[in-house]
Every structure is written in structure tokens, then in C-alpha cells.
Amino acid sequence: MKKYYEEAKYNAAFDRCVDVMSQMLQKYGHQVLDKLEQDAPQGVEHSEESNQAQLLTDKAA
């Protein structure tokens, strides 16, 4: 376990928070991305950054 804070209880709380957030991203991330794609204007072209982000999400899935 990496040390982020001086007190052990704060490190444990931070690690739990990171675990919960990563589990939520894994569970709901694709739903959020789908919703963002639906809400985005259809005529707008994707930038290079969004294409790179899509590649990363595809690799993670």
C-alpha cells in the first residue's frame, strides 16, 4: 500500500475511495459514454483527443 497521508486511517480511507470510484467506472462507465454520445450533436466531428479516449476505453473493455 502506498503512503499518501501521514495518518494510516487517512491512507485507508483514500484507498477505499479509489477502489469505490474505480469499481463505479468499470460498472457504469460504458453507460455514461453511451449517454454522452447520444446527447452530442450529430453534425460535430470528433477531435483527435476524443478518438484517443475512445481507443483507451475500447482497450479497457
Order of alpha helices (4+ residues) and beta strands (2+ residues): alpha-alpha
